[in-house]
Amino acid sequence: MWYGEYKHNLDEKDRFVLPAKFRARIKKEGIKKFYITRGLDNCLFMFSESEWKKTEEKFRSLSFTKQEVRFFNRFYFSGAYEVVPDAQGRVLLPSLLKEFARIKREIVIVGVSDRIEIWDKDLWREFYEENRERLEKMAEDIF
């Protein structure tokens, strides 16, 4: 599972370094590749290969005869890229995804259990500030 919030910068080649705790887990579990795609709320979703396959199976089980399913699948899978961290734990961020998430240079990497989210630093701050006071209400409604 992925946890925590980490601030990083893209380098001149649009790569970011995965947090040390993530790199340790990747090494321990022998994770070789990830999939990054358009996420929700203006961020990117990044899944390990095994989690990606689980997610893909869920989407495949939905009926393609439903317009909403077709539209979502097109959007989600057309933006997906297979990425392999290099020896230093750097991951190349495809320009299409960088543009989608409005990422400039500074990013926030957020562990969200089964996935990693990649946010533009300013958009993450905005999202956090707009929603942090709703946390108790959200918890009450969900649980």
C-alpha positions as a Markdown table, in Angstrom:
| # | Residue | x | y | z |
|---|---|---|---|---|
| 1 | Met | 0.0 | 0.0 | 0.0 |
| 2 | Trp | 1.1 | 3.5 | -0.7 |
| 3 | Tyr | 0.9 | 6.2 | 2.0 |
| 4 | Gly | 2.1 | 9.7 | 2.6 |
| 5 | Glu | 2.5 | 13.1 | 0.9 |
| 6 | Tyr | 5.8 | 14.1 | -0.7 |
| 7 | Lys | 6.9 | 17.2 | -2.6 |
| 8 | His | 9.2 | 16.9 | -5.6 |
| 9 | Asn | 10.2 | 18.7 | -8.8 |
| 10 | Leu | 10.2 | 17.6 | -12.3 |
| 11 | Asp | 13.7 | 17.7 | -13.8 |
| 12 | Glu | 14.5 | 19.1 | -17.3 |
| 13 | Lys | 13.5 | 15.9 | -18.9 |
| 14 | Asp | 10.1 | 15.8 | -17.1 |
| 15 | Arg | 11.1 | 13.1 | -14.7 |
| 16 | Phe | 10.3 | 12.9 | -11.1 |
| 17 | Val | 11.9 | 10.8 | -8.3 |
| 18 | Leu | 9.7 | 8.4 | -6.4 |
| 19 | Pro | 9.9 | 8.9 | -2.6 |
| 20 | Ala | 12.5 | 6.8 | -0.8 |
| 21 | Lys | 9.7 | 4.8 | 1.0 |
| 22 | Phe | 8.1 | 4.0 | -2.3 |
| 23 | Arg | 11.4 | 2.9 | -3.8 |
| 24 | Ala | 12.0 | 0.6 | -0.8 |
| 25 | Arg | 8.6 | -1.0 | -1.3 |
| 26 | Ile | 9.2 | -1.3 | -5.1 |
| 27 | Lys | 12.5 | -3.1 | -4.4 |
| 28 | Lys | 11.1 | -5.3 | -1.7 |
| 29 | Glu | 8.1 | -6.4 | -3.8 |
| 30 | Gly | 10.0 | -6.6 | -7.1 |
| 31 | Ile | 7.7 | -4.2 | -8.8 |
| 32 | Lys | 9.0 | -3.5 | -12.3 |
| 33 | Lys | 6.5 | -1.2 | -14.0 |
| 34 | Phe | 3.6 | 1.1 | -13.4 |
| 35 | Tyr | 0.8 | 2.6 | -15.3 |
| 36 | Ile | 0.0 | 6.3 | -15.2 |
| 37 | Thr | -3.2 | 7.7 | -16.5 |
| 38 | Arg | -5.6 | 10.6 | -16.2 |
| 39 | Gly | -7.1 | 10.6 | -12.8 |
| 40 | Leu | -10.0 | 12.5 | -11.2 |
| 41 | Asp | -10.0 | 16.0 | -9.6 |
| 42 | Asn | -7.1 | 17.2 | -12.0 |
| 43 | Cys | -4.5 | 14.7 | -10.8 |
| 44 | Leu | -2.9 | 11.6 | -12.3 |
| 45 | Phe | -3.3 | 8.1 | -11.1 |
| 46 | Met | -0.3 | 5.7 | -11.0 |
| 47 | Phe | -0.8 | 2.0 | -10.4 |
| 48 | Ser | 1.7 | -0.8 | -10.0 |
| 49 | Glu | 1.2 | -3.4 | -12.7 |
| 50 | Ser | -0.7 | -5.8 | -10.5 |
| 51 | Glu | -3.1 | -3.1 | -9.3 |
| 52 | Trp | -3.5 | -1.8 | -12.9 |
| 53 | Lys | -4.7 | -5.3 | -13.9 |
| 54 | Lys | -7.2 | -5.4 | -11.1 |
| 55 | Thr | -8.6 | -2.0 | -12.1 |
| 56 | Glu | -8.7 | -3.0 | -15.8 |
| 57 | Glu | -10.7 | -6.1 | -15.0 |
| 58 | Lys | -13.2 | -4.0 | -13.1 |
| 59 | Phe | -13.7 | -1.8 | -16.1 |
| 60 | Arg | -13.9 | -4.7 | -18.5 |
| 61 | Ser | -16.7 | -6.2 | -16.5 |
| 62 | Leu | -18.9 | -3.1 | -17.1 |
| 63 | Ser | -21.2 | -3.1 | -20.1 |
| 64 | Phe | -19.7 | -1.3 | -23.2 |
| 65 | Thr | -23.3 | -0.8 | -24.4 |
| 66 | Lys | -23.7 | 1.9 | -21.8 |
| 67 | Gln | -22.5 | 5.3 | -23.1 |
| 68 | Glu | -21.0 | 6.5 | -19.8 |
| 69 | Val | -18.9 | 3.3 | -19.6 |
| 70 | Arg | -17.6 | 3.7 | -23.2 |
| 71 | Phe | -16.8 | 7.4 | -22.6 |
| 72 | Phe | -15.0 | 6.8 | -19.3 |
| 73 | Asn | -13.0 | 3.9 | -20.7 |
| 74 | Arg | -11.9 | 5.9 | -23.7 |
| 75 | Phe | -10.8 | 8.8 | -21.5 |
| 76 | Tyr | -9.1 | 6.6 | -18.9 |
| 77 | Phe | -7.3 | 4.1 | -21.1 |
| 78 | Ser | -6.3 | 6.4 | -24.0 |
| 79 | Gly | -4.3 | 8.4 | -21.5 |
| 80 | Ala | -2.6 | 5.4 | -20.0 |
| 81 | Tyr | 1.2 | 5.0 | -20.2 |
| 82 | Glu | 3.4 | 2.1 | -19.1 |
| 83 | Val | 6.4 | 3.5 | -17.2 |
| 84 | Val | 9.4 | 1.8 | -15.7 |
| 85 | Pro | 11.4 | 3.6 | -13.0 |
| 86 | Asp | 15.1 | 3.8 | -13.7 |
| 87 | Ala | 17.8 | 2.8 | -11.3 |
| 88 | Gln | 17.5 | 6.0 | -9.4 |
| 89 | Gly | 13.7 | 5.7 | -9.0 |
| 90 | Arg | 13.0 | 8.4 | -11.7 |
| 91 | Val | 9.8 | 8.2 | -13.7 |
| 92 | Leu | 9.2 | 10.0 | -17.0 |
| 93 | Leu | 6.0 | 12.0 | -17.0 |
| 94 | Pro | 4.4 | 11.9 | -20.5 |
| 95 | Ser | 3.7 | 15.4 | -21.8 |
| 96 | Leu | 0.0 | 14.6 | -22.5 |
| 97 | Leu | -0.5 | 13.7 | -18.8 |
| 98 | Lys | 1.6 | 16.7 | -17.7 |
| 99 | Glu | -0.8 | 19.0 | -19.7 |
| 100 | Phe | -3.9 | 17.2 | -18.4 |
| 101 | Ala | -2.9 | 17.6 | -14.8 |
| 102 | Arg | -1.7 | 21.2 | -15.4 |
| 103 | Ile | 1.7 | 20.3 | -13.9 |
| 104 | Lys | 4.3 | 22.9 | -14.2 |
| 105 | Arg | 7.4 | 21.9 | -12.3 |
| 106 | Glu | 6.6 | 21.3 | -8.6 |
| 107 | Ile | 4.5 | 18.2 | -7.8 |
| 108 | Val | 3.0 | 16.5 | -4.9 |
| 109 | Ile | 3.1 | 12.7 | -4.8 |
| 110 | Val | 0.3 | 11.3 | -2.7 |
| 111 | Gly | 0.0 | 7.7 | -1.5 |
| 112 | Val | -3.7 | 6.7 | -1.6 |
| 113 | Ser | -3.7 | 3.0 | -0.6 |
| 114 | Asp | -3.8 | 1.1 | -3.9 |
| 115 | Arg | -2.6 | 3.9 | -6.1 |
| 116 | Ile | -0.3 | 6.9 | -6.2 |
| 117 | Glu | -1.6 | 10.3 | -7.2 |
| 118 | Ile | 0.5 | 12.9 | -8.9 |
| 119 | Trp | -0.6 | 16.5 | -8.4 |
| 120 | Asp | 0.6 | 19.9 | -9.5 |
| 121 | Lys | 1.7 | 21.5 | -6.2 |
| 122 | Asp | -0.7 | 24.5 | -6.5 |
| 123 | Leu | -3.7 | 22.3 | -7.4 |
| 124 | Trp | -3.0 | 20.0 | -4.5 |
| 125 | Arg | -2.8 | 22.9 | -2.1 |
| 126 | Glu | -6.1 | 24.3 | -3.5 |
| 127 | Phe | -7.8 | 20.9 | -3.2 |
| 128 | Tyr | -6.5 | 20.3 | 0.3 |
| 129 | Glu | -7.6 | 23.8 | 1.5 |
| 130 | Glu | -11.0 | 23.5 | 0.0 |
| 131 | Asn | -11.7 | 20.1 | 1.4 |
| 132 | Arg | -9.9 | 19.7 | 4.7 |
| 133 | Glu | -12.7 | 21.3 | 6.8 |
| 134 | Arg | -15.2 | 18.8 | 5.2 |
| 135 | Leu | -13.2 | 15.8 | 6.5 |
| 136 | Glu | -15.5 | 15.2 | 9.5 |
| 137 | Lys | -18.6 | 15.6 | 7.5 |
| 138 | Met | -17.3 | 13.2 | 4.8 |
| 139 | Ala | -16.4 | 10.6 | 7.4 |
| 140 | Glu | -19.8 | 10.9 | 8.9 |
| 141 | Asp | -21.5 | 10.5 | 5.5 |
| 142 | Ile | -19.3 | 7.6 | 4.4 |
| 143 | Phe | -19.2 | 5.6 | 7.6 |
